[in-house]
Amino acid sequence: MPFLLALDSSTDTMALALVTPGQDRVVEAAGGAQASAQLLPQARALLAAEGVAMAQLQAIAFGQGPGAFTGLRTACAVAQGLAFGLNLPVLAIDSLMLVAEDARAQGAGDDIWVAMDARIGEIYAARYCWAHDAWQVLEAPALYAPEALAVHWGRPAAVAGTALTVYAAALGALDNAWPQARSRAAALAVLARAAWQRGEGRDAAEALPVYVRDKVALTTAEREQKATP
C-alpha cells in the first residue's frame, strides 16, 4: 500500500488527504482566495500530524479540474513543486469525479451526473458510472448553460453538486439529488488510491489544470447587458 499526498482546491472547500497503508487522514478547510496561501502549509501540517516524512511519499495527487481558475493553478503548482523536489510522479484527479464519489458514498447510486456552479451563470457538468469497481466517464466534463443542461440530461438517475442549489429553478425538480458534499477529502483519498493502483502516475511536468473554459469573468458590458431587464 502506498503513501500518497492528495490535494484539491478547485472549489471553495480545500481538500487534502494522506493515504497510508494504515488509515487515510483527511483535512478540509476554507479554500477560494485562501488556497494559494494555505494549501502547502496545510499539507505540511497534515504530514507532521501523522508522523509521515516527505521522503516516505510515493506520489502526489492533485485535483486537475474543472473548477475555480486560481484554485486549480494552486493545486497544480503545489503538486508539481513537491513532485519535482521529491522526484515523484503526480496523479491527476478529475475534480468533478470527486463529487460523484462523494455522492456514491452517500448512497446516490452508480449512475451520477455532477453539476457544479461555474459562476457567471454556467455549470460544469459530467456524467459518471460506477462499474466493475471503477468509475467510467460517460460524458466528459463540459460547460453548460443551466437551461441547456436540464434539456441535455433528460431524466438523470442521480445528480450531485452545488449547481443544484444555485440553479435550482432552471434545473427543475430532480428525484435523486445530492447538493451537499459529505467529505470531498475522503473522496479524494479514494480516487488517489485507485489512480495509483491503476498505474496512472505521470511526470511532474504534466501536472496541468483542466479548465474546460478560457474565460474567468464577464466583461463590464456583458454584466450590464445581463442586468438589463
C-alpha positions as CSV (number, residue, x, y, z in Angstrom):
1,M,0.0,0.0,0.0
2,P,1.3,3.4,-0.9
3,F,1.9,6.7,0.9
4,L,0.2,9.4,-1.2
5,L,-0.5,13.0,-0.6
6,A,-3.6,14.4,-2.4
7,L,-4.6,18.0,-2.8
8,D,-7.7,19.7,-4.3
9,S,-8.6,23.4,-4.3
10,S,-11.0,23.5,-7.2
11,T,-13.9,24.8,-5.1
12,D,-14.4,27.0,-2.1
13,T,-13.5,23.9,0.1
14,M,-9.8,23.0,0.2
15,A,-9.4,19.2,0.5
16,L,-6.3,17.3,1.5
17,A,-5.8,13.6,2.0
18,L,-2.9,11.5,3.2
19,V,-3.3,7.9,2.0
20,T,-1.2,5.4,4.1
21,P,-1.0,1.6,4.5
22,G,-3.0,2.1,7.7
23,Q,-5.8,4.7,7.8
24,D,-6.4,7.6,5.5
25,R,-6.3,11.0,7.1
26,V,-8.2,13.9,5.6
27,V,-8.5,17.6,6.1
28,E,-11.0,20.2,4.8
29,A,-10.6,23.9,5.2
30,A,-11.7,27.1,3.6
31,G,-10.4,27.4,0.0
32,G,-11.1,30.1,-2.5
33,A,-8.8,33.1,-2.1
34,Q,-7.1,31.4,0.9
35,A,-5.9,28.3,-1.0
36,S,-2.8,29.8,-2.5
37,A,-1.5,30.8,0.9
38,Q,-2.8,27.8,2.9
39,L,-2.5,24.7,0.7
40,L,1.2,24.0,1.2
41,P,1.2,24.8,5.0
42,Q,-1.9,22.6,5.5
43,A,-0.2,19.7,3.6
44,R,2.9,20.0,5.7
45,A,0.8,20.1,8.9
46,L,-1.1,17.0,7.8
47,L,2.1,15.1,7.3
48,A,3.6,16.3,10.6
49,A,0.4,15.4,12.5
50,E,0.6,11.8,11.2
51,G,4.4,11.5,11.6
52,V,4.9,10.9,7.9
53,A,8.1,12.3,6.3
54,M,8.1,13.8,2.8
55,A,10.6,11.1,1.9
56,Q,8.0,8.4,2.5
57,L,5.6,9.7,-0.1
58,Q,5.4,7.8,-3.4
59,A,3.2,10.2,-5.4
60,I,1.4,13.5,-5.2
61,A,-2.2,13.5,-6.4
62,F,-4.0,16.8,-7.3
63,G,-7.4,17.9,-8.5
64,Q,-6.9,18.9,-12.1
65,G,-10.3,20.5,-12.6
66,P,-12.5,21.7,-13.9
67,G,-13.1,24.3,-11.2
68,A,-12.0,27.7,-10.0
69,F,-9.1,29.0,-12.1
70,T,-7.0,30.2,-9.2
71,G,-7.6,27.1,-7.1
72,L,-6.7,24.8,-10.0
73,R,-3.4,26.7,-10.6
74,T,-2.6,26.5,-6.9
75,A,-3.2,22.7,-6.6
76,C,-1.2,22.1,-9.8
77,A,1.7,24.4,-8.7
78,V,2.0,22.8,-5.2
79,A,1.7,19.3,-6.6
80,Q,4.3,20.0,-9.3
81,G,6.7,21.7,-6.9
82,L,6.5,18.8,-4.4
83,A,6.8,16.2,-7.0
84,F,9.8,17.8,-8.7
85,G,11.5,18.3,-5.3
86,L,11.0,14.8,-4.2
87,N,11.4,13.2,-7.7
88,L,7.9,11.7,-7.5
89,P,5.1,11.1,-10.1
90,V,1.9,13.0,-10.0
91,L,-1.7,11.6,-10.1
92,A,-4.2,13.8,-11.9
93,I,-7.7,13.5,-10.4
94,D,-10.9,14.7,-12.1
95,S,-12.3,17.2,-9.7
96,L,-15.9,16.5,-10.8
97,M,-15.4,12.8,-10.2
98,L,-14.7,13.7,-6.6
99,V,-18.3,14.9,-6.4
100,A,-19.6,11.7,-7.9
101,E,-17.5,9.6,-5.5
102,D,-18.8,11.6,-2.5
103,A,-22.4,11.2,-3.7
104,R,-21.9,7.4,-4.2
105,A,-20.6,7.2,-0.6
106,Q,-23.8,8.9,0.5
107,G,-26.0,6.4,-1.4
108,A,-26.7,8.2,-4.7
109,G,-26.2,5.0,-6.8
110,D,-23.9,4.1,-9.7
111,D,-25.0,6.4,-12.5
112,I,-24.4,10.0,-11.4
113,W,-24.4,13.4,-13.2
114,V,-22.3,16.0,-11.5
115,A,-23.3,19.7,-11.8
116,M,-21.1,22.3,-10.2
117,D,-21.6,26.0,-10.2
118,A,-19.1,27.5,-12.6
119,R,-20.1,31.1,-11.8
120,I,-21.2,33.7,-14.4
121,G,-24.4,31.8,-15.0
122,E,-22.9,28.5,-16.1
123,I,-22.4,24.9,-14.9
124,Y,-19.5,22.4,-15.1
125,A,-21.2,19.1,-15.6
126,A,-20.2,15.5,-16.4
127,R,-21.7,12.0,-16.2
128,Y,-20.1,9.1,-14.5
129,C,-20.9,5.4,-14.0
130,W,-19.5,3.1,-11.3
131,A,-18.9,-0.3,-12.8
132,H,-16.5,-3.2,-12.1
133,D,-15.2,-1.3,-9.0
134,A,-14.1,1.7,-11.0
135,W,-15.5,5.0,-12.4
136,Q,-16.3,5.2,-16.1
137,V,-16.7,8.6,-17.8
138,L,-19.9,8.5,-19.8
139,E,-19.9,12.2,-20.6
140,A,-16.7,14.2,-20.1
141,P,-16.6,17.5,-18.2
142,A,-18.1,20.3,-20.2
143,L,-19.6,23.8,-19.7
144,Y,-23.4,24.3,-19.9
145,A,-26.0,26.9,-19.5
146,P,-28.4,25.7,-16.8
147,E,-31.4,25.5,-19.2
148,A,-29.4,23.7,-21.8
149,L,-28.2,21.1,-19.2
150,A,-31.7,20.5,-18.0
151,V,-32.7,19.5,-21.6
152,H,-29.5,17.6,-22.3
153,W,-29.6,15.2,-19.4
154,G,-33.3,14.4,-19.6
155,R,-34.3,12.4,-16.5
156,P,-30.9,11.7,-14.8
157,A,-30.7,8.7,-12.4
158,A,-28.9,10.9,-9.8
159,V,-27.4,14.4,-9.7
160,A,-24.8,15.8,-7.3
161,G,-23.2,19.2,-6.9
162,T,-23.5,22.8,-5.9
163,A,-25.4,23.8,-9.1
164,L,-28.5,22.0,-7.7
165,T,-28.8,24.8,-5.2
166,V,-27.5,27.8,-7.2
167,Y,-29.6,27.0,-10.3
168,A,-32.5,25.1,-8.8
169,A,-35.2,27.0,-10.7
170,A,-33.5,26.3,-14.1
171,L,-32.7,22.7,-13.5
172,G,-36.1,21.8,-12.2
173,A,-37.3,19.1,-9.8
174,L,-35.0,16.0,-9.6
175,D,-35.8,12.7,-8.0
176,N,-32.4,11.8,-6.7
177,A,-30.5,15.0,-5.9
178,W,-27.4,15.3,-3.7
179,P,-26.5,19.0,-3.4
180,Q,-24.3,18.7,-0.3
181,A,-20.9,17.0,-0.1
182,R,-20.2,14.8,2.9
183,S,-16.4,14.9,2.5
184,R,-14.5,15.9,-0.6
185,A,-11.3,15.0,1.1
186,A,-12.4,11.4,1.8
187,A,-13.5,11.1,-1.9
188,L,-10.1,12.5,-2.9
189,A,-8.3,9.7,-0.9
190,V,-10.4,7.0,-2.7
191,L,-9.7,8.3,-6.1
192,A,-6.0,8.9,-5.4
193,R,-5.5,5.3,-4.2
194,A,-7.4,4.0,-7.3
195,A,-5.3,6.1,-9.7
196,W,-2.1,4.8,-8.0
197,Q,-3.3,1.2,-8.2
198,R,-4.1,1.6,-11.9
199,G,-0.5,2.9,-12.5
200,E,-1.6,6.4,-13.6
201,G,1.5,8.2,-12.3
202,R,2.9,10.7,-14.7
203,D,5.9,13.1,-14.8
204,A,5.6,16.2,-12.6
205,A,5.8,18.4,-15.7
206,E,2.3,17.1,-16.6
207,A,0.7,18.5,-13.5
208,L,-1.6,20.7,-15.6
209,P,-5.1,22.1,-15.0
210,V,-8.2,21.2,-17.0
211,Y,-10.0,24.5,-17.4
212,V,-12.9,23.5,-19.8
213,R,-13.4,27.2,-20.5
214,D,-11.0,30.0,-21.0
215,K,-13.0,32.9,-19.6
216,V,-12.7,33.9,-15.9
217,A,-15.5,36.5,-15.7
218,L,-18.0,38.6,-17.6
219,T,-16.8,41.9,-19.1
220,T,-18.3,45.1,-17.9
221,A,-20.5,45.3,-21.0
222,E,-21.7,41.7,-20.5
223,R,-22.5,42.4,-16.8
224,E,-24.6,45.4,-17.8
225,Q,-26.4,43.5,-20.5
226,K,-27.2,40.7,-18.1
227,A,-28.6,43.1,-15.6
228,T,-30.9,44.8,-18.2
229,P,-34.5,43.5,-17.9
